[in-house]
Amino acid sequence: MNFMQPPGQVDPRDLTSGQLAALRIVKEYRLSRVKNGWRAPGSPLVTLATMQILGAKRLVIRRDVNGKARIEVTGTGLNTLSVAEGRSRKSA
């Protein structure tokens, strides 16, 4: 049994700029597992440590697609990104 509840929302201020950037990369690219992290052709490497933190906050999930492991942003992750973008537009 899993007693952990997924968070309803994660405040973007709780994430570092690197974690927010990694979340944007996961949203924009279809990442595959490579040595020391996750990457798509033409995208920066997202390290395992960063993915572990984002996964612990339930912002990303690992899913197998056609026998290959992929990382996808969850609904909570999409909400967090939209709040962060809204705040950056409001402050600019």
A tleap script that builds the chain and sets N, CA, C and O, in Angstrom:
source leaprc.protein.ff14SB
mol = sequence {
  NMET ASN PHE MET GLN PRO PRO GLY GLN VAL
  ASP PRO ARG ASP LEU THR SER GLY GLN LEU
  ALA ALA LEU ARG ILE VAL LYS GLU TYR ARG
  LEU SER ARG VAL LYS ASN GLY TRP ARG ALA
  PRO GLY SER PRO LEU VAL THR LEU ALA THR
  MET GLN ILE LEU GLY ALA LYS ARG LEU VAL
  ILE ARG ARG ASP VAL ASN GLY LYS ALA ARG
  ILE GLU VAL THR GLY THR GLY LEU ASN THR
  LEU SER VAL ALA GLU GLY ARG SER ARG LYS
  SER CALA
}
set mol.1.N position { 0.838 -1.184 0.000 }
set mol.1.CA position { 0.000 0.000 0.000 }
set mol.1.C position { 0.879 1.242 0.000 }
set mol.1.O position { 1.937 1.285 0.628 }
set mol.2.N position { 0.417 2.228 -0.710 }
set mol.2.CA position { 1.137 3.493 -0.770 }
set mol.2.C position { 0.385 4.515 0.064 }
set mol.2.O position { -0.753 4.862 -0.252 }
set mol.3.N position { 1.014 4.998 1.126 }
set mol.3.CA position { 0.356 5.941 2.020 }
set mol.3.C position { 0.652 7.389 1.659 }
set mol.3.O position { 0.118 8.306 2.284 }
set mol.4.N position { 1.497 7.604 0.655 }
set mol.4.CA position { 1.806 8.972 0.249 }
set mol.4.C position { 0.709 9.500 -0.658 }
set mol.4.O position { 0.259 8.807 -1.570 }
set mol.5.N position { 0.287 10.708 -0.410 }
set mol.5.CA position { -0.698 11.363 -1.261 }
set mol.5.C position { 0.027 12.307 -2.215 }
set mol.5.O position { 0.923 13.035 -1.789 }
set mol.6.N position { -0.337 12.310 -3.481 }
set mol.6.CA position { 0.290 13.272 -4.382 }
set mol.6.C position { -0.148 14.688 -4.031 }
set mol.6.O position { -1.307 14.903 -3.675 }
set mol.7.N position { 0.754 15.651 -4.123 }
set mol.7.CA position { 0.379 17.015 -3.756 }
set mol.7.C position { -0.615 17.597 -4.743 }
set mol.7.O position { -0.591 17.280 -5.932 }
set mol.8.N position { -1.489 18.450 -4.235 }
set mol.8.CA position { -2.440 19.108 -5.112 }
set mol.8.C position { -1.760 20.162 -5.956 }
set mol.8.O position { -2.126 20.362 -7.114 }
set mol.9.N position { -0.787 20.829 -5.399 }
set mol.9.CA position { -0.059 21.879 -6.109 }
set mol.9.C position { 1.310 22.055 -5.473 }
set mol.9.O position { 1.446 21.950 -4.254 }
set mol.10.N position { 2.313 22.317 -6.275 }
set mol.10.CA position { 3.656 22.619 -5.792 }
set mol.10.C position { 3.932 24.072 -6.139 }
set mol.10.O position { 3.789 24.481 -7.291 }
set mol.11.N position { 4.325 24.843 -5.149 }
set mol.11.CA position { 4.626 26.256 -5.369 }
set mol.11.C position { 5.933 26.367 -6.152 }
set mol.11.O position { 6.935 25.779 -5.745 }
set mol.12.N position { 5.951 27.101 -7.263 }
set mol.12.CA position { 7.189 27.232 -8.041 }
set mol.12.C position { 8.332 27.862 -7.248 }
set mol.12.O position { 9.498 27.676 -7.597 }
set mol.13.N position { 8.017 28.601 -6.194 }
set mol.13.CA position { 9.080 29.187 -5.368 }
set mol.13.C position { 9.827 28.113 -4.587 }
set mol.13.O position { 10.936 28.358 -4.112 }
set mol.14.N position { 9.230 26.913 -4.443 }
set mol.14.CA position { 9.902 25.808 -3.761 }
set mol.14.C position { 10.935 25.123 -4.657 }
set mol.14.O position { 11.747 24.335 -4.172 }
set mol.15.N position { 10.912 25.416 -5.954 }
set mol.15.CA position { 11.831 24.802 -6.904 }
set mol.15.C position { 12.954 25.773 -7.248 }
set mol.15.O position { 12.756 26.987 -7.282 }
set mol.16.N position { 14.127 25.220 -7.502 }
set mol.16.CA position { 15.237 26.062 -7.950 }
set mol.16.C position { 15.043 26.396 -9.425 }
set mol.16.O position { 14.202 25.801 -10.098 }
set mol.17.N position { 15.819 27.342 -9.917 }
set mol.17.CA position { 15.711 27.711 -11.330 }
set mol.17.C position { 16.111 26.538 -12.227 }
set mol.17.O position { 15.548 26.364 -13.308 }
set mol.18.N position { 17.071 25.742 -11.787 }
set mol.18.CA position { 17.471 24.561 -12.544 }
set mol.18.C position { 16.372 23.517 -12.624 }
set mol.18.O position { 16.188 22.881 -13.662 }
set mol.19.N position { 15.639 23.337 -11.529 }
set mol.19.CA position { 14.539 22.375 -11.526 }
set mol.19.C position { 13.394 22.850 -12.415 }
set mol.19.O position { 12.779 22.046 -13.115 }
set mol.20.N position { 13.105 24.151 -12.393 }
set mol.20.CA position { 12.075 24.689 -13.288 }
set mol.20.C position { 12.497 24.540 -14.746 }
set mol.20.O position { 11.677 24.203 -15.600 }
set mol.21.N position { 13.773 24.790 -15.029 }
set mol.21.CA position { 14.275 24.628 -16.393 }
set mol.21.C position { 14.176 23.167 -16.830 }
set mol.21.O position { 13.816 22.886 -17.973 }
set mol.22.N position { 14.493 22.245 -15.933 }
set mol.22.CA position { 14.390 20.823 -16.254 }
set mol.22.C position { 12.939 20.430 -16.516 }
set mol.22.O position { 12.666 19.621 -17.403 }
set mol.23.N position { 12.020 20.990 -15.757 }
set mol.23.CA position { 10.599 20.703 -15.960 }
set mol.23.C position { 10.143 21.212 -17.330 }
set mol.23.O position { 9.355 20.547 -18.004 }
set mol.24.N position { 10.627 22.375 -17.742 }
set mol.24.CA position { 10.303 22.902 -19.074 }
set mol.24.C position { 10.881 22.010 -20.172 }
set mol.24.O position { 10.236 21.783 -21.195 }
set mol.25.N position { 12.103 21.504 -19.957 }
set mol.25.CA position { 12.738 20.620 -20.940 }
set mol.25.C position { 11.939 19.334 -21.085 }
set mol.25.O position { 11.727 18.855 -22.199 }
set mol.26.N position { 11.496 18.773 -19.963 }
set mol.26.CA position { 10.712 17.535 -20.002 }
set mol.26.C position { 9.405 17.771 -20.752 }
set mol.26.O position { 8.937 16.895 -21.479 }
set mol.27.N position { 8.819 18.944 -20.577 }
set mol.27.CA position { 7.563 19.264 -21.262 }
set mol.27.C position { 7.770 19.401 -22.769 }
set mol.27.O position { 6.925 18.962 -23.549 }
set mol.28.N position { 8.886 20.006 -23.186 }
set mol.28.CA position { 9.108 20.310 -24.597 }
set mol.28.C position { 9.667 19.141 -25.400 }
set mol.28.O position { 9.389 19.038 -26.595 }
set mol.29.N position { 10.444 18.260 -24.779 }
set mol.29.CA position { 11.122 17.181 -25.495 }
set mol.29.C position { 10.632 15.822 -25.009 }
set mol.29.O position { 10.129 15.689 -23.894 }
set mol.30.N position { 10.789 14.811 -25.870 }
set mol.30.CA position { 10.560 13.428 -25.472 }
set mol.30.C position { 11.905 12.852 -25.050 }
set mol.30.O position { 12.711 12.455 -25.891 }
set mol.31.N position { 12.138 12.809 -23.762 }
set mol.31.CA position { 13.444 12.405 -23.246 }
set mol.31.C position { 13.573 10.893 -23.161 }
set mol.31.O position { 12.619 10.190 -22.827 }
set mol.32.N position { 14.760 10.410 -23.465 }
set mol.32.CA position { 15.101 8.997 -23.322 }
set mol.32.C position { 16.237 8.871 -22.325 }
set mol.32.O position { 16.980 9.824 -22.089 }
set mol.33.N position { 16.364 7.694 -21.746 }
set mol.33.CA position { 17.392 7.442 -20.739 }
set mol.33.C position { 18.742 7.318 -21.420 }
set mol.33.O position { 18.904 6.548 -22.366 }
set mol.34.N position { 19.714 8.089 -20.929 }
set mol.34.CA position { 21.107 8.006 -21.372 }
set mol.34.C position { 21.989 7.930 -20.128 }
set mol.34.O position { 21.493 7.979 -19.002 }
set mol.35.N position { 23.294 7.810 -20.341 }
set mol.35.CA position { 24.215 7.744 -19.209 }
set mol.35.C position { 24.117 9.036 -18.392 }
set mol.35.O position { 24.167 10.134 -18.948 }
set mol.36.N position { 23.979 8.899 -17.087 }
set mol.36.CA position { 23.920 10.000 -16.117 }
set mol.36.C position { 22.665 10.852 -16.195 }
set mol.36.O position { 22.631 11.924 -15.590 }
set mol.37.N position { 21.637 10.428 -16.908 }
set mol.37.CA position { 20.422 11.242 -16.916 }
set mol.37.C position { 19.474 10.916 -18.048 }
set mol.37.O position { 19.382 9.778 -18.510 }
set mol.38.N position { 18.768 11.951 -18.484 }
set mol.38.CA position { 17.763 11.845 -19.535 }
set mol.38.C position { 18.053 12.915 -20.579 }
set mol.38.O position { 18.444 14.031 -20.238 }
set mol.39.N position { 17.860 12.569 -21.868 }
set mol.39.CA position { 18.163 13.519 -22.927 }
set mol.39.C position { 17.398 13.153 -24.195 }
set mol.39.O position { 17.095 11.988 -24.451 }
set mol.40.N position { 17.100 14.176 -24.972 }
set mol.40.CA position { 16.588 14.006 -26.327 }
set mol.40.C position { 17.624 14.615 -27.268 }
set mol.40.O position { 18.396 15.477 -26.847 }
set mol.41.N position { 17.659 14.192 -28.523 }
set mol.41.CA position { 18.608 14.810 -29.452 }
set mol.41.C position { 18.378 16.319 -29.531 }
set mol.41.O position { 17.265 16.772 -29.795 }
set mol.42.N position { 19.424 17.077 -29.302 }
set mol.42.CA position { 19.329 18.529 -29.352 }
set mol.42.C position { 18.891 19.190 -28.061 }
set mol.42.O position { 18.729 20.409 -28.012 }
set mol.43.N position { 18.698 18.406 -27.023 }
set mol.43.CA position { 18.267 18.983 -25.741 }
set mol.43.C position { 19.390 18.845 -24.716 }
set mol.43.O position { 20.260 17.985 -24.856 }
set mol.44.N position { 19.371 19.691 -23.686 }
set mol.44.CA position { 20.364 19.539 -22.621 }
set mol.44.C position { 20.090 18.290 -21.780 }
set mol.44.O position { 18.971 17.778 -21.746 }
set mol.45.N position { 21.125 17.821 -21.112 }
set mol.45.CA position { 21.003 16.665 -20.226 }
set mol.45.C position { 20.280 17.072 -18.952 }
set mol.45.O position { 20.592 18.098 -18.347 }
set mol.46.N position { 19.314 16.261 -18.553 }
set mol.46.CA position { 18.646 16.435 -17.262 }
set mol.46.C position { 19.178 15.324 -16.368 }
set mol.46.O position { 18.995 14.144 -16.666 }
set mol.47.N position { 19.835 15.694 -15.279 }
set mol.47.CA position { 20.533 14.710 -14.454 }
set mol.47.C position { 19.556 13.831 -13.675 }
set mol.47.O position { 18.387 14.172 -13.490 }
set mol.48.N position { 20.074 12.697 -13.230 }
set mol.48.CA position { 19.261 11.773 -12.443 }
set mol.48.C position { 18.827 12.397 -11.122 }
set mol.48.O position { 17.704 12.174 -10.670 }
set mol.49.N position { 19.708 13.178 -10.501 }
set mol.49.CA position { 19.368 13.807 -9.220 }
set mol.49.C position { 18.199 14.775 -9.380 }
set mol.49.O position { 17.298 14.809 -8.541 }
set mol.50.N position { 18.213 15.554 -10.448 }
set mol.50.CA position { 17.115 16.490 -10.699 }
set mol.50.C position { 15.819 15.741 -10.956 }
set mol.50.O position { 14.766 16.129 -10.451 }
set mol.51.N position { 15.889 14.674 -11.734 }
set mol.51.CA position { 14.682 13.897 -12.028 }
set mol.51.C position { 14.154 13.222 -10.765 }
set mol.51.O position { 12.942 13.074 -10.601 }
set mol.52.N position { 15.048 12.813 -9.880 }
set mol.52.CA position { 14.615 12.192 -8.633 }
set mol.52.C position { 13.853 13.195 -7.773 }
set mol.52.O position { 12.833 12.849 -7.177 }
set mol.53.N position { 14.336 14.428 -7.704 }
set mol.53.CA position { 13.653 15.465 -6.922 }
set mol.53.C position { 12.292 15.783 -7.529 }
set mol.53.O position { 11.297 15.880 -6.810 }
set mol.54.N position { 12.244 15.948 -8.860 }
set mol.54.CA position { 10.972 16.248 -9.522 }
set mol.54.C position { 9.994 15.082 -9.383 }
set mol.54.O position { 8.790 15.291 -9.233 }
set mol.55.N position { 10.509 13.865 -9.432 }
set mol.55.CA position { 9.656 12.697 -9.254 }
set mol.55.C position { 9.123 12.584 -7.840 }
set mol.55.O position { 7.977 12.183 -7.638 }
set mol.56.N position { 9.944 12.934 -6.856 }
set mol.56.CA position { 9.497 12.887 -5.460 }
set mol.56.C position { 8.392 13.906 -5.205 }
set mol.56.O position { 7.522 13.689 -4.362 }
set mol.57.N position { 8.429 15.006 -5.929 }
set mol.57.CA position { 7.379 16.024 -5.789 }
set mol.57.C position { 6.189 15.741 -6.699 }
set mol.57.O position { 5.251 16.536 -6.765 }
set mol.58.N position { 6.225 14.612 -7.400 }
set mol.58.CA position { 5.161 14.162 -8.299 }
set mol.58.C position { 4.927 15.119 -9.464 }
set mol.58.O position { 3.795 15.292 -9.915 }
set mol.59.N position { 6.001 15.736 -9.946 }
set mol.59.CA position { 5.893 16.643 -11.083 }
set mol.59.C position { 6.151 15.922 -12.403 }
set mol.59.O position { 5.694 16.368 -13.455 }
set mol.60.N position { 6.883 14.808 -12.350 }
set mol.60.CA position { 7.146 14.000 -13.536 }
set mol.60.C position { 6.921 12.527 -13.192 }
set mol.60.O position { 6.994 12.122 -12.031 }
set mol.61.N position { 6.646 11.743 -14.230 }
set mol.61.CA position { 6.510 10.296 -14.057 }
set mol.61.C position { 7.299 9.594 -15.152 }
set mol.61.O position { 7.545 10.156 -16.219 }
set mol.62.N position { 7.686 8.370 -14.874 }
set mol.62.CA position { 8.360 7.534 -15.866 }
set mol.62.C position { 7.312 6.620 -16.479 }
set mol.62.O position { 6.521 5.995 -15.772 }
set mol.63.N position { 7.319 6.553 -17.794 }
set mol.63.CA position { 6.348 5.726 -18.503 }
set mol.63.C position { 7.074 4.980 -19.610 }
set mol.63.O position { 7.946 5.543 -20.272 }
set mol.64.N position { 6.720 3.712 -19.815 }
set mol.64.CA position { 7.309 2.924 -20.892 }
set mol.64.C position { 6.447 3.064 -22.141 }
set mol.64.O position { 5.250 2.777 -22.122 }
set mol.65.N position { 7.083 3.515 -23.238 }
set mol.65.CA position { 6.400 3.687 -24.518 }
set mol.65.C position { 7.146 2.854 -25.545 }
set mol.65.O position { 8.318 3.106 -25.824 }
set mol.66.N position { 6.472 1.869 -26.105 }
set mol.66.CA position { 7.072 0.971 -27.094 }
set mol.66.C position { 8.364 0.338 -26.584 }
set mol.66.O position { 9.324 0.184 -27.338 }
set mol.67.N position { 8.384 -0.023 -25.317 }
set mol.67.CA position { 9.539 -0.685 -24.730 }
set mol.67.C position { 10.662 0.239 -24.301 }
set mol.67.O position { 11.690 -0.233 -23.816 }
set mol.68.N position { 10.490 1.557 -24.470 }
set mol.68.CA position { 11.523 2.510 -24.060 }
set mol.68.C position { 10.992 3.367 -22.925 }
set mol.68.O position { 9.837 3.793 -22.928 }
set mol.69.N position { 11.860 3.610 -21.957 }
set mol.69.CA position { 11.475 4.452 -20.819 }
set mol.69.C position { 11.442 5.908 -21.257 }
set mol.69.O position { 12.371 6.396 -21.901 }
set mol.70.N position { 10.365 6.593 -20.901 }
set mol.70.CA position { 10.211 8.020 -21.197 }
set mol.70.C position { 9.812 8.740 -19.921 }
set mol.70.O position { 9.266 8.132 -19.000 }
set mol.71.N position { 10.086 10.031 -19.872 }
set mol.71.CA position { 9.685 10.872 -18.751 }
set mol.71.C position { 8.618 11.828 -19.259 }
set mol.71.O position { 8.770 12.429 -20.323 }
set mol.72.N position { 7.536 11.969 -18.498 }
set mol.72.CA position { 6.452 12.875 -18.865 }
set mol.72.C position { 6.100 13.759 -17.680 }
set mol.72.O position { 6.266 13.372 -16.524 }
set mol.73.N position { 5.613 14.950 -17.988 }
set mol.73.CA position { 5.171 15.884 -16.954 }
set mol.73.C position { 3.754 15.499 -16.546 }
set mol.73.O position { 2.914 15.218 -17.400 }
set mol.74.N position { 3.488 15.488 -15.247 }
set mol.74.CA position { 2.149 15.185 -14.743 }
set mol.74.C position { 1.279 16.436 -14.785 }
set mol.74.O position { 1.754 17.517 -15.133 }
set mol.75.N position { 0.022 16.290 -14.434 }
set mol.75.CA position { -0.879 17.435 -14.357 }
set mol.75.C position { -0.421 18.448 -13.331 }
set mol.75.O position { -0.528 19.654 -13.553 }
set mol.76.N position { 0.088 17.970 -12.212 }
set mol.76.CA position { 0.621 18.871 -11.186 }
set mol.76.C position { 1.819 19.641 -11.728 }
set mol.76.O position { 1.978 20.827 -11.441 }
set mol.77.N position { 2.656 18.973 -12.507 }
set mol.77.CA position { 3.802 19.644 -13.110 }
set mol.77.C position { 3.387 20.715 -14.100 }
set mol.77.O position { 3.985 21.790 -14.151 }
set mol.78.N position { 2.349 20.416 -14.899 }
set mol.78.CA position { 1.843 21.420 -15.841 }
set mol.78.C position { 1.272 22.625 -15.111 }
set mol.78.O position { 1.480 23.764 -15.528 }
set mol.79.N position { 0.549 22.374 -14.015 }
set mol.79.CA position { 0.010 23.484 -13.219 }
set mol.79.C position { 1.135 24.331 -12.634 }
set mol.79.O position { 1.053 25.559 -12.635 }
set mol.80.N position { 2.174 23.686 -12.140 }
set mol.80.CA position { 3.307 24.409 -11.566 }
set mol.80.C position { 3.990 25.274 -12.619 }
set mol.80.O position { 4.354 26.418 -12.347 }
set mol.81.N position { 4.165 24.726 -13.825 }
set mol.81.CA position { 4.777 25.506 -14.901 }
set mol.81.C position { 3.918 26.701 -15.294 }
set mol.81.O position { 4.442 27.791 -15.524 }
set mol.82.N position { 2.609 26.509 -15.372 }
set mol.82.CA position { 1.739 27.621 -15.762 }
set mol.82.C position { 1.738 28.718 -14.699 }
set mol.82.O position { 1.700 29.901 -15.038 }
set mol.83.N position { 1.780 28.343 -13.416 }
set mol.83.CA position { 1.850 29.343 -12.344 }
set mol.83.C position { 3.174 30.098 -12.418 }
set mol.83.O position { 3.201 31.318 -12.258 }
set mol.84.N position { 4.271 29.382 -12.659 }
set mol.84.CA position { 5.587 30.028 -12.751 }
set mol.84.C position { 5.639 30.994 -13.933 }
set mol.84.O position { 6.182 32.092 -13.811 }
set mol.85.N position { 5.077 30.593 -15.074 }
set mol.85.CA position { 5.067 31.471 -16.244 }
set mol.85.C position { 4.177 32.681 -16.009 }
set mol.85.O position { 4.511 33.788 -16.430 }
set mol.86.N position { 3.048 32.481 -15.341 }
set mol.86.CA position { 2.167 33.599 -15.025 }
set mol.86.C position { 2.830 34.604 -14.102 }
set mol.86.O position { 2.684 35.813 -14.280 }
set mol.87.N position { 3.556 34.103 -13.121 }
set mol.87.CA position { 4.250 35.003 -12.193 }
set mol.87.C position { 5.375 35.753 -12.891 }
set mol.87.O position { 5.610 36.927 -12.604 }
set mol.88.N position { 6.073 35.083 -13.808 }
set mol.88.CA position { 7.166 35.772 -14.506 }
set mol.88.C position { 6.612 36.835 -15.454 }
set mol.88.O position { 7.221 37.893 -15.610 }
set mol.89.N position { 5.464 36.572 -16.092 }
set mol.89.CA position { 4.841 37.577 -16.957 }
set mol.89.C position { 4.329 38.754 -16.146 }
set mol.89.O position { 4.415 39.903 -16.578 }
set mol.90.N position { 3.794 38.460 -14.962 }
set mol.90.CA position { 3.251 39.517 -14.110 }
set mol.90.C position { 4.364 40.426 -13.590 }
set mol.90.O position { 4.174 41.637 -13.478 }
set mol.91.N position { 5.525 39.846 -13.270 }
set mol.91.CA position { 6.626 40.646 -12.737 }
set mol.91.C position { 7.354 41.423 -13.832 }
set mol.91.O position { 8.008 42.426 -13.548 }
set mol.92.N position { 7.245 40.970 -15.075 }
set mol.92.CA position { 7.949 41.651 -16.180 }
set mol.92.C position { 7.214 42.870 -16.677 }
set mol.92.O position { 7.682 43.540 -17.598 }
savepdb mol mol.pdb
quit
